Amino acid sequence: MRIIIQRVSHASVTIEGNTKSAIKTGYMILCGIEETDFSEDVDWLVKKVIGLRVFNDEDGVMNRSIIDVEGDILVISQFTLFASYKKGNRPSWLRAARHDISIPLYEEFCQKLSTALGRQVGTGEFGADMKVELLNDGPVTIFMDTHNKE
């Protein structure tokens, strides 16, 4: 699994002109899933996301977690995180998981994040044409890949 976490002042996702989810301070997470991902990948990411300390403390140092600041989370499915651009200029999406794999793992990720956060995370709609709006705070943007744990 790959995710891109953006620390935001606010974020929202709109589908067909209707706001599906909106958050204030917190994380907007893009989530990509590939064929070789499993529940263990979800568990590792949830632990990292919840424990990540990128919010400022009283001294202006990034030392607080999403729990510490009582922040919100918005998770958007994003198969394009597995784009292959090796040949030509048109990306290939062959590494992105099929729906029968990706939908259950996406839903598990959102559910486990909600449990760890102590409240429901916002979501988009899997496979929908979504319009995502956000104000990246910092900017702080972090990339995580469960197959390349740095």
N, C-alpha and C positions, 0 to 999 in steps of 0.2 A: 504494500500500500504506500501511496505517496500522498502527503498533505502539504499544503502551503497555508501557514498560519499568518494572518495579518492582525496586528493589534489595531483596533478601530475605536474611534469616538462614537460612531454609529454605522450600521449597515442594514441593508434590506434587500429582499428579493421579490421581484414582481413577475407574475405570469399572466399573460393576456390582459394587461392593464390593471390587475388586482394584486395588492401587496399580500404575499403569502406569509412572510415572516419579516420582522424588524427587530433590531436590538439597539441598545445604547452601548456604553463602554464594554469592551470585551474582545472576542476573537471572531473573525470571519475566516472560516476554514474551507479551502477547496480540497476535495477528497477524490483521489483516483485509485481504482482497484484493478489489479491484474489477475490473470488466471492462477498464479501461484500463491495467492494470499489466503490466509486462514484466520480463524478466531484468535490465534496467538498474536497475529499482527495487530488486530483490533485492540487487544489487551495492552500490548506494549505502547501503542499510540495514545490510548486513553490515559495511561499512567504518565506519559511524558507531557501531554497537553495540560493535564490538571496540575502537574507539579512545576511546569515551566514558569520561571520567575522573570518576567519581562515588564512588569508594571512598576512604576516609580514608588519608592518609599518616601518618607518625610524629608529625606536628604536629597531627593532627586536621583537616587540610584535604582537601577532596575533590579529590585529585590523582592517583589511581591508577585504572588501567583493569582490566577483567575479567581480562586477561592477567596484569597485575602482581600481582593477589591470588590468581591461580590459581583463580578462581571458576568456578562451573557455570552453565549456562543451561537453562531449561525453556521451551519454546515451545508455546503453546496456540492453535489456530485459533479465530478469534472474528469471525464474520460480522457480529455486532451492532455492531461498530465503525463500520459504514456505515448505521446506523439513520437514517431520515429521520422526523422528528417534526413536520414543518411543518404538516400537516393533522391535526386531531383528536388523540386520545390513544393511538391504536394505531400503533406505529412501522411503517414500511415498510422492506423490506430490498432494494428494487429495485437499489440501487447495488452490492450485494455480488455478486461474480462467481459464475458458475455453476461447478459442480464440475469441468468439463473445463478450466477456466482456473485455478481456485483451488487445486485439489489439486497439480498439477505445480509451481506457484509456491511453495506452502507447503513442499513437499518439497525444492525447490531452496534455499529460504531456510534450512531446517534443515541441509541437507547442506553448504552453503557456510559457515554459522556453525560447524558441527562442524570443518570444515577449518581455518578461521581460528583457532578456539579451540584446536585440537590434540587434541580429544577429542570424543566423541559428545555432542550436546545431548540432553536429555530432551524427549519429546514427549507430546502427548495422542493422541487418535485422531480424525481428521477426521470430523466429522458425528456423533460419539457424544455421549451425555448424560454430561458430565464433571463431577466434583466437584473443584474446585481449592481447595487450602488453602495459605496462605502467611503468613509473618510479614514484613511490609514493614519494612525497616530504615531508619530515619531519621525519618519516612518520606521516601523518595526515589521519585518517580514522574515519568516523562518520556514525553511524547507526541511521536511523529514521524509525518510524513505526506510521502510522496515527491512529492506534487503541491503541497505547500506547505512548501518547505524553508526553515526559519527558522534 
